[in-house]
Amino acid sequence: MRVLLVEDDASLAKSIAASLTQAGMVVDVCADGAQAQVQGYVETYDAAVLDLGLPSAEGLAVLGHWRKHRVGMAAPVPTGRGRRSAKLAAFQAGADGYLAEPVLTGEVSTRGRVLVGRGG
């Protein structure tokens, strides 16, 4: 399973990437929204773990753009935004799951496997 991890917190990205790699996944890490948007087009991923607060482009804008252009990878969204309106906005943009931070890294890999296993 190939995963695009988009997280601008270097420490958190390193922790999640290590957990995903240990779970047998191939992980590409990106810390910038605009870069992630392009990378999601030019590379093929089974899933993207997409933070919402990113430099250059907000995570929801990236996800909405991917969905508009039929980039179909599974996309669980980890974020510290716990408000109901933030959750609804994530789902409206095309998120396949919402993970409240602090995220347990094992939860990210398990959620990704479940989403990919049932076709996104």
All heavy atoms as an XYZ file, in Angstrom:
863
protein
N       0.843     -1.170      0.000
C       0.000      0.000      0.000
C       0.892      1.239      0.000
O       1.805      1.338      0.806
C      -0.895     -0.021      1.243
C      -1.905      1.076      1.288
S      -3.138      0.717      2.571
C      -3.321      2.331      3.234
N       0.622      2.162     -0.887
C       1.415      3.386     -1.000
C       0.614      4.562     -0.458
O      -0.543      4.767     -0.837
C       1.779      3.627     -2.462
C       2.761      4.766     -2.629
C       3.387      4.778     -3.989
N       4.333      5.858     -4.067
C       4.546      6.565     -5.155
N       3.922      6.263     -6.273
N       5.423      7.549     -5.151
N       1.248      5.331      0.434
C       0.569      6.405      1.152
C       1.313      7.723      0.969
O       2.541      7.771      1.079
C       0.491      6.080      2.664
C      -0.157      7.219      3.435
C      -0.256      4.779      2.897
N       0.557      8.786      0.727
C       1.098     10.145      0.739
C       0.719     10.752      2.086
O      -0.459     10.931      2.386
C       0.505     10.985     -0.395
C       0.911     12.463     -0.413
C       2.426     12.624     -0.525
C       0.195     13.197     -1.539
N       1.709     11.032      2.913
C       1.504     11.652      4.216
C       1.796     13.144      4.069
O       2.910     13.530      3.745
C       2.433     11.024      5.262
C       2.476     11.689      6.628
C       1.101     11.716      7.284
C       3.498     11.001      7.520
N       0.774     13.964      4.299
C       0.921     15.410      4.161
C       0.745     16.028      5.547
O      -0.357     16.123      6.066
C      -0.112     15.991      3.175
C       0.186     17.465      2.925
C      -0.120     15.202      1.871
N       1.864     16.400      6.143
C       1.881     16.913      7.518
C       3.041     17.886      7.659
O       4.178     17.536      7.338
C       2.030     15.749      8.502
C       2.238     16.126      9.941
C       1.111     16.966     10.520
O      -0.022     16.468     10.588
O       1.386     18.130     10.902
N       2.763     19.118      8.123
C       3.828     20.115      8.243
C       4.544     20.081      9.587
O       5.594     20.705      9.735
C       3.294     21.516      7.950
C       2.235     21.969      8.933
O       1.474     21.114      9.435
O       2.158     23.181      9.193
N       4.038     19.350     10.552
C       4.729     19.176     11.830
C       5.738     18.041     11.643
O       5.364     16.866     11.567
C       3.710     18.840     12.924
C       4.341     18.615     14.282
O       5.447     18.012     14.368
O       3.725     19.010     15.284
N       7.015     18.379     11.549
C       8.057     17.397     11.213
C       8.112     16.236     12.201
O       8.275     15.080     11.796
C       9.414     18.087     11.135
N       7.948     16.518     13.478
C       7.998     15.468     14.484
C       6.824     14.495     14.334
O       6.997     13.273     14.384
C       7.984     16.103     15.880
O       7.932     15.112     16.871
N       5.641     15.026     14.134
C       4.455     14.194     13.949
C       4.553     13.407     12.645
O       4.224     12.221     12.597
C       3.188     15.052     13.965
C       1.860     14.319     13.840
C       1.696     13.274     14.932
C       0.711     15.332     13.889
N       5.018     14.053     11.587
C       5.174     13.367     10.299
C       6.141     12.191     10.433
O       5.884     11.097      9.911
C       5.669     14.342      9.234
N       7.235     12.409     11.143
C       8.223     11.344     11.324
C       7.619     10.170     12.089
O       7.809      9.007     11.721
C       9.438     11.891     12.069
C      10.554     10.902     12.246
C      11.750     11.548     12.936
C      12.877     10.544     13.124
N      14.036     11.145     13.779
N       6.850     10.460     13.123
C       6.224      9.425     13.933
C       5.184      8.626     13.133
O       5.168      7.391     13.169
C       5.565     10.070     15.157
O       4.862      9.123     15.900
N       4.327      9.332     12.421
C       3.301      8.652     11.623
C       3.940      7.859     10.493
O       3.560      6.718     10.232
C       2.266      9.659     11.072
C       1.461     10.265     12.228
C       1.322      8.981     10.081
C       0.550     11.406     11.816
N       4.921      8.444      9.820
C       5.602      7.741      8.719
C       6.267      6.464      9.226
O       6.206      5.419      8.565
C       6.629      8.657      8.059
N       6.887      6.519     10.398
C       7.532      5.329     10.949
C       6.507      4.241     11.246
O       6.733      3.062     10.952
C       8.298      5.687     12.226
N       5.366      4.633     11.798
C       4.310      3.668     12.098
C       3.752      3.042     10.824
O       3.540      1.826     10.756
C       3.184      4.357     12.872
O       2.117      3.474     13.094
N       3.531      3.856      9.810
C       3.007      3.342      8.539
C       4.017      2.420      7.861
O       3.646      1.370      7.332
C       2.631      4.504      7.614
C       1.470      5.386      8.069
C       1.319      6.587      7.144
C       0.173      4.606      8.156
N       5.276      2.785      7.911
C       6.332      1.962      7.327
C       6.437      0.634      8.072
O       6.550     -0.432      7.452
C       7.677      2.706      7.355
O       7.539      3.921      6.605
C       8.786      1.874      6.755
N       6.366      0.690      9.384
C       6.427     -0.524     10.191
C       5.232     -1.441      9.884
O       5.344     -2.658      9.969
C       6.434     -0.174     11.675
C       6.628     -1.371     12.580
C       6.746     -0.964     14.042
O       6.423      0.151     14.430
N       7.210     -1.882     14.854
N       4.108     -0.846      9.482
C       2.920     -1.622      9.130
C       3.003     -2.154      7.699
O       2.051     -2.742      7.197
C       1.667     -0.769      9.308
N       4.147     -1.923      7.034
C       4.360     -2.471      5.702
C       3.957     -1.571      4.553
O       3.858     -2.020      3.407
N       3.733     -0.303      4.827
C       3.327      0.630      3.786
C       4.528      1.404      3.259
O       5.498      1.608      3.960
C       2.283      1.598      4.340
C       1.042      0.896      4.829
S      -0.124      2.051      5.576
C      -1.254      0.888      6.341
N       4.427      1.836      2.018
C       5.432      2.705      1.412
C       4.912      4.127      1.579
O       3.789      4.430      1.163
C       5.627      2.364     -0.079
C       6.587      3.345     -0.726
C       6.103      0.935     -0.231
N       5.717      5.002      2.188
C       5.248      6.333      2.560
C       6.090      7.417      1.905
O       7.316      7.404      1.999
C       5.297      6.518      4.103
C       4.768      7.883      4.500
C       4.529      5.411      4.800
N       5.425      8.362      1.257
C       6.055      9.592      0.792
C       5.539     10.696      1.697
O       4.330     10.785      1.958
C       5.669      9.905     -0.652
C       6.272      8.930     -1.651
O       7.266      8.258     -1.315
O       5.737      8.826     -2.769
N       6.440     11.549      2.188
C       6.064     12.620      3.104
C       6.180     13.957      2.397
O       7.150     14.222      1.687
C       6.961     12.611      4.366
C       6.567     13.743      5.310
C       6.870     11.267      5.078
N       5.182     14.787      2.616
C       5.132     16.120      2.026
C       4.666     17.082      3.117
O       3.760     16.748      3.890
C       4.150     16.094      0.858
S       3.933     17.665      0.046
N       5.256     18.264      3.202
C       4.907     19.211      4.263
C       4.184     20.454      3.742
O       3.892     21.360      4.506
C       6.176     19.634      5.008
N       3.865     20.492      2.472
C       3.326     21.692      1.841
C       2.064     21.351      1.041
O       2.058     20.388      0.264
C       4.405     22.265      0.922
C       3.943     23.483      0.177
O       4.032     24.593      0.746
O       3.465     23.334     -0.964
N       1.004     22.125      1.227
C      -0.261     21.853      0.555
C      -0.195     21.910     -0.958
O      -0.711     21.027     -1.645
N       0.440     22.944     -1.496
C       0.519     23.079     -2.956
C       1.331     21.934     -3.560
O       0.966     21.375     -4.603
C       1.131     24.427     -3.331
N       2.419     21.569     -2.910
C       3.232     20.451     -3.383
C       2.434     19.143     -3.326
O       2.485     18.329     -4.241
C       4.507     20.321     -2.554
C       5.388     19.162     -2.983
C       6.576     18.956     -2.042
O       6.866     19.791     -1.192
N       7.247     17.830     -2.191
N       1.677     18.954     -2.252
C       0.871     17.744     -2.105
C      -0.186     17.650     -3.196
O      -0.454     16.566     -3.733
C       0.195     17.724     -0.738
N      -0.779     18.777     -3.524
C      -1.805     18.792     -4.569
C      -1.239     18.272     -5.881
O      -1.840     17.417     -6.531
C      -2.352     20.206     -4.745
C      -3.507     20.282     -5.720
C      -4.163     21.644     -5.690
O      -4.523     22.145     -4.621
N      -4.298     22.266     -6.837
N      -0.059     18.745     -6.246
C       0.600     18.294     -7.472
C       1.009     16.830     -7.353
O       0.777     16.030     -8.262
C       1.826     19.177     -7.792
C       2.630     18.599     -8.946
C       1.381     20.597     -8.116
N       1.601     16.472     -6.238
C       2.082     15.108     -6.043
C       0.931     14.103     -6.132
O       1.091     13.006     -6.656
C       2.797     14.994     -4.697
C       3.713     13.813     -4.615
C       4.713     13.951     -3.477
O       5.047     15.058     -3.045
N       5.187     12.839     -2.989
N      -0.245     14.479     -5.643
C      -1.407     13.615     -5.722
C      -1.863     13.361     -7.153
O      -2.513     12.361     -7.437
N      -1.548     14.282     -8.052
C      -1.871     14.121     -9.472
C      -0.854     13.259    -10.214
O      -1.219     12.427    -11.014
C      -1.887     15.478    -10.194
C      -3.109     16.300     -9.967
C      -2.989     17.610     -9.538
C      -4.385     15.803    -10.185
C      -4.101     18.395     -9.327
C      -5.501     16.579     -9.979
C      -5.347     17.878     -9.551
O      -6.450     18.653     -9.339
N       0.412     13.505     -9.959
C       1.455     12.879    -10.780
C       1.886     11.510    -10.286
O       2.499     10.758    -11.027
C       2.685     13.799    -10.936
C       2.312     15.102    -11.621
C       3.364     14.074     -9.613
N       1.574     11.180     -9.039
C       1.913      9.881     -8.474
C       0.622      9.124     -8.159
O      -0.427      9.725     -7.994
C       2.740     10.044     -7.197
C       4.062     10.761     -7.392
C       5.094      9.944     -8.145
O       4.981      8.701     -8.155
O       6.014     10.544     -8.704
N       0.725      7.819     -8.063
C      -0.434      7.005     -7.715
C      -0.303      6.537     -6.272
O       0.687      5.899     -5.919
C      -0.539      5.783     -8.656
O      -0.632      6.257     -9.995
C      -1.752      4.949     -8.324
N      -1.306      6.862     -5.460
C      -1.330      6.474     -4.059
C      -2.623      5.734     -3.759
O      -3.663      6.024     -4.346
C      -1.245      7.711     -3.140
C       0.069      8.436     -3.253
C       0.204      9.561     -4.057
C       1.184      7.988     -2.563
C       1.417     10.221     -4.169
C       2.400      8.644     -2.668
C       2.507      9.754     -3.476
O       3.709     10.400     -3.581
N      -2.546      4.820     -2.815
C      -3.741      4.142     -2.330
C      -4.475      5.028     -1.325
O      -5.699      4.975     -1.221
C      -3.366      2.818     -1.657
C      -2.690      1.876     -2.633
O      -3.339      1.496     -3.625
O      -1.512      1.533     -2.404
N      -3.713      5.812     -0.585
C      -4.298      6.678      0.442
C      -3.434      7.905      0.657
O      -2.235      7.888      0.374
C      -4.435      5.919      1.764
N      -4.082      8.956      1.149
C      -3.376     10.166      1.563
C      -3.838     10.502      2.969
O      -5.036     10.542      3.235
C      -3.684     11.325      0.622
N      -2.896     10.699      3.867
C      -3.191     11.175      5.208
C      -2.896     12.664      5.156
O      -1.744     13.070      5.033
C      -2.337     10.459      6.272
C      -2.661     10.988      7.657
C      -2.563      8.951      6.196
N      -3.947     13.464      5.197
C      -3.849     14.878      4.845
C      -4.215     15.775      6.018
O      -5.385     15.831      6.425
C      -4.797     15.141      3.668
C      -4.866     16.519      3.070
C      -3.521     16.895      2.435
C      -5.968     16.584      2.025
N      -3.223     16.477      6.575
C      -3.479     17.456      7.629
C      -4.225     18.636      7.012
O      -4.118     18.889      5.812
C      -2.144     17.903      8.244
C      -2.336     18.758      9.479
O      -3.369     18.628     10.154
O      -1.440     19.566      9.773
N      -4.976     19.362      7.825
C      -5.749     20.484      7.291
C      -4.974     21.796      7.289
O      -5.063     22.565      6.347
C      -7.056     20.647      8.082
C      -7.990     19.451      8.042
C      -9.272     19.762      8.803
C      -8.294     19.035      6.623
N      -4.191     22.057      8.332
C      -3.454     23.307      8.428
C      -2.082     23.166      7.796
O      -1.153     22.698      8.441
N      -1.969     23.555      6.536
C      -0.718     23.383      5.793
C      -0.260     24.699      5.191
O      -1.083     25.556      4.872
C      -0.927     22.389      4.641
C      -1.280     20.956      5.015
C      -1.781     20.204      3.789
C      -0.073     20.272      5.615
N       1.046     24.852      4.978
C       1.533     26.018      4.239
C       1.138     25.915      2.759
O       0.946     24.825      2.234
C       3.058     25.927      4.373
C       3.355     24.828      5.312
C       2.116     24.013      5.492
N       0.985     27.024      2.125
C       0.725     27.178      0.689
C      -0.713     26.889      0.276
O      -1.254     27.601     -0.549
C       1.644     26.334     -0.186
O       2.976     26.701      0.000
N      -1.320     25.842      0.791
C      -2.713     25.526      0.466
C      -3.301     24.722      1.616
O      -2.692     23.768      2.073
C      -2.790     24.737     -0.840
N      -4.465     25.117      2.081
C      -5.151     24.392      3.150
C      -5.451     22.966      2.713
O      -5.756     22.716      1.541
C      -6.464     25.091      3.506
C      -6.304     26.277      4.407
C      -6.011     25.875      5.841
O      -6.654     24.951      6.370
O      -5.125     26.501      6.434
N      -5.406     22.044      3.645
C      -5.674     20.646      3.352
C      -7.035     20.412      2.721
O      -7.172     19.601      1.807
N      -8.069     21.136      3.186
C      -9.397     20.956      2.598
C      -9.440     21.416      1.156
O     -10.130     20.818      0.324
C     -10.459     21.692      3.412
C     -10.809     21.100      4.764
C     -11.931     21.893      5.417
C     -11.174     19.633      4.661
N      -8.695     22.456      0.838
C      -8.644     22.916     -0.551
C      -7.952     21.874     -1.429
O      -8.395     21.594     -2.549
C      -7.915     24.261     -0.644
N      -6.876     21.287     -0.914
C      -6.164     20.233     -1.653
C      -7.093     19.050     -1.880
O      -7.237     18.557     -2.999
C      -4.897     19.782     -0.889
C      -4.269     18.558     -1.546
C      -3.890     20.916     -0.792
N      -7.760     18.613     -0.828
C      -8.657     17.471     -0.926
C      -9.822     17.767     -1.874
O     -10.162     16.937     -2.722
C      -9.188     17.099      0.465
C     -10.123     15.902      0.527
C      -9.469     14.653     -0.051
C     -10.568     15.668      1.960
N     -10.408     18.935     -1.748
C     -11.503     19.313     -2.645
C     -11.063     19.325     -4.103
O     -11.793     18.882     -4.990
N      -9.862     19.808     -4.349
C      -9.331     19.832     -5.714
C      -9.110     18.412     -6.238
O      -9.450     18.112     -7.379
C      -8.030     20.640     -5.735
C      -7.639     21.099     -7.094
N      -8.253     22.153     -7.715
C      -6.712     20.629     -7.949
C      -7.700     22.322     -8.914
N      -6.769     21.409     -9.067
N      -8.535     17.544     -5.393
C      -8.352     16.147     -5.807
C      -9.690     15.516     -6.155
O      -9.822     14.842     -7.165
C      -7.705     15.339     -4.695
C      -6.243     15.533     -4.497
C      -5.351     16.096     -5.365
C      -5.483     15.148     -3.352
N      -4.094     16.091     -4.818
C      -4.146     15.506     -3.595
C      -5.815     14.546     -2.142
C      -3.130     15.268     -2.673
C      -4.813     14.302     -1.224
C      -3.488     14.668     -1.488
N     -10.690     15.723     -5.294
C     -11.999     15.102     -5.524
C     -12.660     15.659     -6.789
O     -13.261     14.923     -7.558
C     -12.914     15.281     -4.310
C     -12.435     14.544     -3.062
C     -12.216     13.060     -3.326
N     -12.019     12.329     -2.075
C     -11.036     11.485     -1.880
N     -10.134     11.252     -2.830
N     -10.929     10.841     -0.744
N     -12.536     16.961     -6.996
C     -13.108     17.588     -8.185
C     -12.520     16.987     -9.458
O     -13.200     16.825    -10.466
C     -12.855     19.095     -8.151
C     -13.386     19.842     -9.339
C     -13.097     21.327     -9.227
C     -13.549     22.061    -10.464
N     -13.202     23.485    -10.400
N     -11.232     16.637     -9.399
C     -10.538     16.089    -10.565
C     -10.404     14.572    -10.496
O      -9.551     13.992    -11.168
C      -9.177     16.774    -10.732
C      -9.327     18.229    -11.048
N      -9.643     18.687    -12.301
C      -9.262     19.318    -10.249
C      -9.746     20.010    -12.278
N      -9.525     20.407    -11.039
N     -11.225     13.955     -9.660
C     -11.358     12.501     -9.569
C     -10.069     11.762     -9.197
O      -9.803     10.674     -9.704
C     -11.959     11.934    -10.839
C     -13.305     12.549    -11.165
C     -14.038     11.768    -12.214
N     -15.239     12.452    -12.627
C     -16.409     12.382    -12.010
N     -16.530     11.657    -10.946
N     -17.454     13.038    -12.466
N      -9.268     12.384     -8.337
C      -8.140     11.678     -7.736
C      -8.757     10.872     -6.603
O      -9.224     11.434     -5.623
C      -7.058     12.656     -7.220
C      -5.955     11.903     -6.508
C      -6.496     13.467     -8.390
N      -8.795      9.541     -6.757
C      -9.640      8.731     -5.908
C      -9.018      8.037     -4.726
O      -9.611      7.117     -4.195
N      -7.845      8.445     -4.273
C      -7.242      7.754     -3.133
C      -8.059      7.974     -1.859
O      -8.741      8.986     -1.725
C      -5.811      8.234     -2.933
C      -5.689      9.668     -2.466
S      -4.007     10.270     -2.487
C      -3.983     11.197     -3.997
N      -8.013      7.008     -0.961
C      -8.660      7.155      0.339
C      -7.984      8.297      1.089
O      -6.777      8.499      0.944
C      -8.540      5.850      1.126
N      -8.756      9.035      1.876
C      -8.178     10.198      2.549
C      -8.739     10.404      3.953
O      -9.654     11.195      4.152
C      -8.400     11.451      1.703
N      -8.173      9.697      4.949
C      -8.516     10.037      6.329
C      -7.777     11.326      6.705
O      -6.661     11.556      6.274
C      -8.004      8.846      7.130
C      -6.937      8.242      6.295
C      -7.282      8.547      4.866
N      -8.435     12.193      7.482
C      -7.882     13.503      7.797
C      -7.608     13.629      9.292
O      -8.539     13.682     10.085
C      -8.877     14.609      7.356
C      -8.369     15.979      7.736
C      -9.141     14.532      5.858
N      -6.315     13.661      9.704
C      -6.017     13.927     11.122
C      -5.908     15.428     11.360
O      -5.279     16.136     10.581
C      -4.651     13.253     11.319
C      -4.022     13.313      9.973
C      -5.143     13.297      8.953
N      -6.548     15.925     12.404
C      -6.449     17.347     12.686
C      -6.787     17.659     14.132
O      -7.506     16.901     14.778
C      -7.353     18.174     11.753
O      -7.132     19.558     11.996
C      -8.813     17.833     11.962
N      -6.298     18.770     14.619
C      -6.598     19.237     15.954
C      -7.885     20.036     16.011
O      -8.306     20.471     17.066
N      -8.519     20.236     14.876
C      -9.769     20.994     14.836
C     -10.920     20.075     15.227
O     -11.405     19.307     14.421
C     -10.015     21.540     13.432
C      -8.912     22.442     12.946
C      -9.152     22.854     11.521
N      -8.002     23.586     11.009
C      -7.901     24.017      9.781
N      -8.856     23.789      8.905
N      -6.834     24.676      9.394
N     -11.362     20.181     16.467
C     -12.374     19.262     16.969
C     -13.807     19.746     16.830
O     -14.731     19.038     17.190
N     -14.001     20.932     16.313
C     -15.362     21.456     16.191
C     -16.174     20.663     15.163
O     -15.650     20.191     14.168
C     -15.325     22.928     15.764
C     -14.658     23.840     16.784
C     -14.667     25.292     16.326
N     -14.301     25.478     14.938
C     -13.063     25.603     14.483
N     -12.055     25.553     15.313
N     -12.825     25.781     13.197
N     -17.453     20.545     15.428
C     -18.352     19.825     14.521
C     -18.316     20.431     13.120
O     -18.314     19.710     12.132
C     -19.777     19.863     15.062
C     -20.747     19.094     14.194
C     -22.098     19.033     14.797
N     -21.983     18.233     16.012
C     -22.982     17.920     16.797
N     -24.177     18.336     16.522
N     -22.790     17.191     17.865
N     -18.263     21.755     13.017
C     -18.242     22.402     11.708
C     -16.988     22.022     10.917
O     -17.040     21.870      9.706
C     -18.330     23.921     11.848
O     -17.236     24.422     12.603
N     -15.861     21.844     11.614
C     -14.624     21.432     10.936
C     -14.754     20.010     10.414
O     -14.302     19.695      9.309
C     -13.432     21.549     11.876
N     -15.372     19.150     11.201
C     -15.579     17.764     10.760
C     -16.479     17.731      9.536
O     -16.200     17.030      8.554
C     -16.192     16.928     11.877
C     -15.264     16.667     13.024
C     -15.963     15.858     14.097
C     -15.075     15.663     15.307
N     -15.729     14.884     16.340
N     -17.566     18.477      9.582
C     -18.493     18.507      8.446
C     -17.804     19.048      7.193
O     -17.996     18.520      6.100
C     -19.726     19.346      8.781
C     -20.654     18.748      9.830
C     -21.773     19.732     10.175
C     -21.228     17.430      9.353
N     -16.996     20.081      7.358
C     -16.275     20.646      6.212
C     -15.324     19.618      5.611
O     -15.195     19.523      4.396
C     -15.511     21.902      6.637
N     -14.670     18.826      6.472
C     -13.755     17.792      5.973
C     -14.510     16.751      5.154
O     -14.083     16.374      4.063
C     -13.019     17.122      7.141
N     -15.652     16.306      5.660
C     -16.433     15.314      4.917
C     -17.002     15.900      3.631
O     -17.031     15.237      2.593
C     -17.545     14.739      5.792
C     -17.038     13.796      6.844
C     -17.303     14.020      8.181
C     -16.273     12.686      6.508
C     -16.829     13.154      9.157
C     -15.791     11.816      7.473
C     -16.071     12.055      8.803
N     -17.425     17.154      3.657
C     -17.955     17.794      2.452
C     -16.877     17.961      1.386
O     -17.170     17.920      0.194
C     -18.584     19.144      2.794
C     -19.883     18.985      3.556
C     -20.404     20.288      4.124
O     -19.689     21.290      4.199
N     -21.661     20.277      4.548
N     -15.631     18.102      1.818
C     -14.528     18.225      0.857
C     -14.115     16.873      0.283
O     -13.359     16.811     -0.676
C     -13.323     18.897      1.517
N     -14.607     15.784      0.889
C     -14.297     14.464      0.365
C     -13.476     13.576      1.267
O     -12.988     12.529      0.832
N     -13.313     13.957      2.535
C     -12.557     13.119      3.463
C     -13.272     11.795      3.683
O     -14.500     11.732      3.676
C     -12.376     13.833      4.807
N     -12.494     10.745      3.868
C     -13.049      9.416      4.113
C     -13.051      9.071      5.597
O     -13.530      8.012      5.980
C     -12.227      8.355      3.368
C     -12.354      8.526      1.873
O     -13.484      8.461      1.371
O     -11.324      8.739      1.217
N     -12.507      9.917      6.407
C     -12.460      9.682      7.831
C     -11.865     10.901      8.501
O     -11.184     11.700      7.870
N     -12.144     11.046      9.784
C     -11.680     12.205     10.536
C     -11.043     11.702     11.813
O     -11.694     11.002     12.590
C     -12.880     13.107     10.836
C     -12.518     14.450     11.387
C     -12.280     15.527     10.546
C     -12.412     14.656     12.757
C     -11.949     16.771     11.048
C     -12.080     15.886     13.269
C     -11.855     16.941     12.401
O     -11.522     18.173     12.902
N      -9.774     11.999     12.013
C      -9.032     11.529     13.185
C      -8.641     12.735     14.044
O      -7.890     13.589     13.593
C      -7.767     10.789     12.745
C      -7.975      9.635     11.762
C      -6.646      9.215     11.159
C      -8.645      8.484     12.468
N      -9.167     12.819     15.250
C      -8.853     13.939     16.134
C      -7.441     13.784     16.687
O      -7.062     12.712     17.140
C      -9.860     14.021     17.261
N      -6.643     14.856     16.624
C      -5.304     14.843     17.195
C      -5.395     15.066     18.694
O      -6.282     15.790     19.139
C      -4.438     15.919     16.542
C      -4.073     15.568     15.114
C      -3.217     16.640     14.438
O      -3.123     17.772     14.957
O      -2.669     16.335     13.391
N      -4.544     14.494     19.496
C      -3.399     13.708     19.045
C      -3.838     12.338     18.538
O      -4.629     11.645     19.169
C      -2.526     13.572     20.292
C      -3.488     13.697     21.433
C      -4.590     14.599     20.953
N      -3.345     11.994     17.382
C      -3.709     10.749     16.716
C      -2.788      9.634     17.183
O      -1.580      9.821     17.286
C      -3.579     10.910     15.181
C      -3.804      9.597     14.467
C      -4.543     11.955     14.683
N      -3.357      8.480     17.448
C      -2.538      7.303     17.712
C      -2.045      6.809     16.362
O      -2.845      6.567     15.461
C      -3.374      6.215     18.398
C      -3.991      6.600     19.738
C      -4.933      5.510     20.213
C      -2.900      6.839     20.756
N      -0.743      6.687     16.201
C      -0.208      6.349     14.880
C      -0.732      5.022     14.359
O      -0.948      4.865     13.173
C       1.335      6.360     14.891
O       1.789      5.508     15.932
C       1.871      7.765     15.103
N      -0.973      4.071     15.215
C      -1.545      2.802     14.782
C      -2.944      2.966     14.219
O      -3.375      2.232     13.338
N      -3.664      3.958     14.729
C      -5.010      4.239     14.234
C      -4.968      4.696     12.779
O      -5.825      4.331     11.978
C      -5.662      5.318     15.099
C      -7.083      5.644     14.709
C      -7.698      6.734     15.580
O      -7.008      7.288     16.454
O      -8.883      7.018     15.373
N      -3.956      5.483     12.416
C      -3.834      5.968     11.046
C      -3.627      4.801     10.083
O      -4.301      4.707      9.056
C      -2.671      6.988     10.910
C      -2.490      7.401      9.472
C      -2.935      8.200     11.781
N      -2.714      3.882     10.401
C      -2.460      2.758      9.503
C      -3.670      1.836      9.420
O      -4.027      1.362      8.340
C      -1.204      1.979      9.914
O      -1.335      1.447     11.202
N      -4.338      1.604     10.533
C      -5.521      0.742     10.533
C      -6.634      1.373      9.718
O      -7.269      0.711      8.884
C      -5.997      0.474     11.975
O      -4.942     -0.162     12.692
C      -7.227     -0.402     11.988
N      -6.882      2.654      9.916
C      -7.933      3.344      9.159
C      -7.622      3.326      7.667
O      -8.492      3.084      6.845
C      -8.070      4.777      9.657
C      -9.110      5.624      8.962
C     -10.540      5.244      9.301
N     -10.798      5.330     10.703
C     -11.391      6.353     11.313
N     -11.784      7.401     10.616
N     -11.591      6.327     12.613
N      -6.382      3.552      7.310
C      -5.981      3.515      5.899
C      -6.227      2.152      5.274
O      -6.764      2.049      4.176
N      -5.853      1.102      5.973
C      -6.062     -0.252      5.459
C      -7.563     -0.568      5.270
O      -7.958     -1.160      4.287
C      -5.442     -1.286      6.383
C      -3.947     -1.374      6.269
C      -3.453     -2.619      7.004
N      -2.022     -2.600      7.165
C      -1.144     -2.843      6.203
N      -1.561     -3.099      4.995
N       0.155     -2.806      6.444
N      -8.368     -0.153      6.226
C      -9.807     -0.388      6.122
C     -10.390      0.355      4.929
O     -11.145     -0.221      4.135
C     -10.526      0.051      7.423
C     -12.028      0.098      7.245
C     -10.164     -0.888      8.574
N     -10.010      1.612      4.764
C     -10.556      2.404      3.656
C     -10.136      1.842      2.300
O     -10.946      1.739      1.381
C     -10.109      3.863      3.779
C     -10.747      4.639      4.920
C     -10.062      5.982      5.083
C     -12.232      4.817      4.694
N      -8.868      1.481      2.169
C      -8.372      0.949      0.908
C      -8.998     -0.414      0.643
O      -9.385     -0.745     -0.474
C      -6.831      0.887      0.892
C      -6.327      0.109     -0.308
C      -6.270      2.303      0.879
N      -9.156     -1.209      1.690
C      -9.720     -2.542      1.552
C     -11.154     -2.554      1.046
O     -11.591     -3.474      0.381
N     -11.884     -1.472      1.330
C     -13.263     -1.429      0.851
C     -13.441     -0.443     -0.300
O     -14.532     -0.008     -0.600
C     -14.225     -1.134      1.985
C     -14.066      0.242      2.557
C     -15.139      0.500      3.581
N     -14.896      1.803      4.164
C     -15.369      2.201      5.293
N     -16.131      1.404      5.997
N     -15.103      3.393      5.749
N     -12.328     -0.097     -0.923
C     -12.388      0.722     -2.139
C     -12.464      2.195     -1.903
O     -12.997      2.936     -2.712
N     -11.867      2.708     -0.804
C     -11.846      4.152     -0.556
C     -12.925      4.492      0.356
O     -13.164      5.209      1.107
